[in-house]
Amino acid sequence: MGGFGRFLVKRSINMVIVLFATLVLTISLLGPTMDKILVDAIKFYVVEEINQKELQFQNLDERQTYINERVELQITTLGLDEPWYTPKRFTNTVLKVMVLDLGNSNYLTSDTGSPNVRDIILEKLPKTVLLFTTSTIITTIIGLYLGAFVANRAGSLWDRLNSAFAVFSGSFPIWWVGMLMIFAFAFTYAIFPSHSTPQTAPSDPSYVFDLLYHMSLPLITMVLVSFGSWAFMVRYFVVGILSEDYIFAKRAIGIPEKKILYSHALRNAAPPIVTIIALSLAASFGGAITVEAVFDWPGMGRLYYDAIGFLDIPIIIGLTYVSTLIFIVTVFVTDIAYAYFDPRVKVT
Amino acid sequence: MTVSAPHNVLSRHEIIREFSRSKSGLVGVAILLALIGVTIYSAVAIPLESFRQWNSPDFWIDLPRAAAPSWVNIGFGPKIPEHTVLYMKDATITSFEEGPLRAVIHSYNVNFNYDFYPSDFMFLYSARYGNTQPVLQVDIIRPDGKEFLIYFASLPSSQEKVNEFSARVFSTDRSIVENLREKESVFSYDQDPSRPQVMIFSDAQESKVLKGKYVIRMTFYLFDPQDSVQNSGIRLGGKVYGLAGTDELRRDLAVGILWGAPTALFIGFTVAIAAVLIGLIYGVFAGYKGKRTDEGLMRVSDVFYSLPALPILIILSVTVGRSIFLITGFLVIFGWVGMAKVSRSLALQLKNMQYVEAAKLMGQSDTNIIFKHIIPQLLPLTFASIAIAVPGAILGEAALSFLGLGDPSIPTWGQILHDANSAGAAARGLWWWIVPPGMMIAITGLAFALIGNALDSILNPRLKKI
């Protein structure tokens, strides 16, 4: 296990480096904007405070001096007098985010009213996971069976239809198909709601059903756009395996064709397919932004879209970090599982 | 999708011969040629001005709001009036003189064969004159021979010696309504002069549209030899317009969709070529050098592989800038990793080939070996990779534009869809605003995917049917 242990350590170090690099990149890009927004907010609150207390000043100059003093004081207390790139503040921000201490948002709050970025993200995360996992599972099942089906009939009309559909649906922007689906099935034929945010309160017992009903249109769209390429990919692996000698041997013994296809061939094609499933699921957050924006699905992608609109920097940093984290951990786990279960993978 | 390793090296002629046998590849090439044709057409036929003025509402003022494409009239259903805009160049111009008086007549012929009334109409004119004000008279000669004088007024007086005056007269103008009151007796039923667009285009006997050829005659009476008519025009408001209709801001969608083609091709090609070449050189260098260099370079590419592309693209366009060139650059940053991984693994195989070893023994430099002996072997793969990388780049830019973060000064397909989505085009049934731009994105992506897949299956015969 020495080799495997070294592999583990190497991969873990790699993972931390990638996370750190993402964070440094994100914070360096957003740092200047972040400071400007914070200082503006302080100024706003100081003026607001003066107006509320109805303080009297002899002239405008005196009022301005008072405001400046208060703003300076707050800036020093918050440590904003140093720019964001000083080692102290930079390491501080990076370390805080790395341990998921994401601070408070500037504008957006969670449904319960909490401004804590971690609370907001934890509230949205399950919804993105629900939608994308469900769609990936359905797509995978359809893809596996359809892929195996056409692989067995390579070169037939079904096979060619499937390949054509795969290439065709793969070039469609999913958010555009979403717009068409909303146009067709929410307005022309009012079957599904046009906005996917449920109207009932989360505490209501019927909330679950409402959520599932609102989920159906984005779900159908995602499955429709992606199952073709899935089937095409499964076909590619299964066709390769079906030409192996041991499959011919099984045929020669007289094992039923169906059993060979769905049990032997699919099982042997499974490792690469499982890897791709895991990676595509982990990477789906990127696509989640456009899909959730089109369907108004209350998940992380929608939150990211809103945060960009409001320039809510803490949320943007938090979401970017969390999505990178999810992706990297998934890659890590799949790599290890793959290396552990498939000895052919070179452990280097 | 990445391209896997070639199993055997094919010559250029073999690849071209194989490619010309691949139906899907030829379809891809045909679509690509059509898109290039569209690009050339839009560069030649559409005035560059309409492209630059895409986001200025004044430029599109004469077009209808949210009008369907005019080809919806093809078929047997009722015909919806087409939006018609005619300028001086479309008019028949005659003039006659009577002593000091000179009359310049601009007459416009309009074939009105639709089943609905126009939604409104408008005249525009522009004249240059001195102290004596010209008079403008507008008559409409209907297909049934009846002549309606609808407008007779002098142009505003000028203070200066020479004055150019331009104005628009809308169908809601009070004097048009007043003039039409005298024509109520023409109709055998009640007509409402406050809706001139209905009254003028109505049958005299029953309440329906009078179809046929209308002549709209704008007569300018000029009293000074120095005076002249600079321009004139008429606009008949309709519900359908042009090849692709118009959007909420009256923009001609055909212009946006046609101009989208060069932009998409530019982004697709630039990003794909730059990213694939960077990935190729990076990967080959890492693979050839091996050891520590390889290890270090691969760690760097792992970082890029794990970065969430769209979120970081969004951050970049918000903080750094969103010009088309910047966006192209950002897309390259995320595009090269796949190619780097593939070309590294191939370089690992190639560097142990005898001819590479021989070149090394002969004392050739590393750069020389990489560029002269290894990279040429990978050129077919490079072309396939470029073709396969193009749709990703186009989709990436479209997604950014769709989120409202694209270059605001250029019409792109993603941006048209962004505008459609924020104007609620789906809810309002404005399908012509949603379907064509997305179709163009899909077709462009499809062309490159077909070419790329065809090349790929030539290089990897295993992909083909057994």
Contacts between the chains, C-beta under 8 A, distances in Angstrom:
chain1	res1	chain2	res2	distance
A	14	B	299	6.5
A	14	B	302	6.1
A	17	B	299	6.8
A	17	B	303	6.9
A	18	B	302	6.2
A	18	B	303	5.0
A	18	B	306	4.5
A	21	B	303	4.6
A	21	B	307	7.9
A	22	B	303	7.6
A	22	B	306	7.2
A	22	B	307	5.7
A	22	B	308	7.7
A	25	B	307	7.3
A	25	B	312	7.1
A	26	B	312	7.2
A	26	B	315	6.6
A	29	B	312	7.9
A	29	B	315	5.2
A	29	B	316	6.6
A	29	B	319	5.1
A	29	B	320	7.4
A	30	B	315	6.4
A	30	B	319	6.4
A	32	B	319	7.7
A	33	B	318	7.8
A	33	B	319	5.9
A	154	B	465	4.6
A	154	B	466	5.5
A	155	B	465	3.9
A	155	B	466	7.6
A	159	B	465	7.1
A	164	B	24	7.9
A	167	B	24	7.5
A	167	B	446	6.7
A	167	B	449	5.2
A	167	B	450	6.4
A	167	B	453	6.5
A	168	B	442	7.7
A	168	B	446	6.3
A	170	B	391	7.9
A	170	B	445	7.7
A	170	B	449	6.4
A	171	B	391	5.6
A	171	B	441	7.8
A	171	B	442	4.9
A	171	B	443	7.7
A	171	B	444	7.9
A	171	B	445	3.2
A	171	B	446	4.3
A	171	B	449	5.5
A	172	B	438	7.5
A	172	B	441	7.9
A	172	B	442	4.8
A	172	B	445	7.8
A	173	B	395	5.6
A	173	B	398	5.7
A	173	B	399	6.8
A	173	B	402	7.6
A	173	B	438	6.5
A	173	B	441	5.6
A	173	B	442	7.2
A	175	B	399	6.9
A	175	B	402	5.9
A	176	B	402	8.0
A	176	B	417	6.3
A	176	B	434	7.7
A	176	B	437	8.0
A	176	B	438	3.6
A	176	B	441	6.8
A	176	B	442	7.5
A	177	B	438	7.8
A	179	B	417	6.9
A	179	B	420	7.4
A	179	B	421	6.3
A	179	B	425	8.0
A	179	B	426	5.8
A	179	B	434	5.4
A	179	B	438	7.2
A	180	B	434	6.6
A	180	B	435	7.2
A	180	B	438	7.3
A	182	B	426	4.9
A	183	B	425	7.9
A	183	B	426	4.0
A	183	B	429	7.7
A	183	B	431	6.6
A	183	B	434	6.2
A	186	B	426	7.4
A	187	B	426	5.9
A	187	B	427	5.6
A	187	B	429	6.8
A	188	B	429	7.4
A	194	B	426	7.3
A	194	B	427	6.7
A	236	B	463	6.7
A	239	B	465	7.8
A	239	B	466	6.2
A	240	B	462	6.7
A	242	B	466	7.7
A	243	B	466	5.7
A	283	B	308	8.0
A	285	B	308	6.3
A	285	B	311	7.6
A	286	B	308	5.6
A	286	B	309	5.6
A	286	B	310	3.9
A	286	B	311	6.7
A	287	B	310	7.4
A	289	B	310	5.7
A	289	B	311	7.1
A	289	B	314	7.3
A	289	B	399	7.9
A	289	B	403	6.9
A	290	B	310	7.7
A	290	B	399	5.3
A	290	B	402	6.3
A	290	B	403	6.7
A	293	B	403	6.6
A	294	B	421	7.1
A	304	B	311	6.4
A	304	B	314	7.5
A	305	B	403	6.6
A	308	B	314	5.8
A	308	B	318	6.3
A	308	B	403	7.4
A	308	B	405	7.6
A	311	B	318	7.3
A	316	B	311	7.8
A	316	B	315	6.6
A	319	B	311	6.9
A	320	B	308	6.2
A	320	B	311	4.9
A	320	B	312	6.9
A	320	B	315	7.1
A	323	B	308	4.9
A	323	B	311	6.4
A	324	B	306	6.4
A	324	B	307	6.9
A	324	B	308	5.5
A	327	B	306	6.0
A	327	B	308	6.6
A	328	B	306	5.3
A	331	B	306	6.8
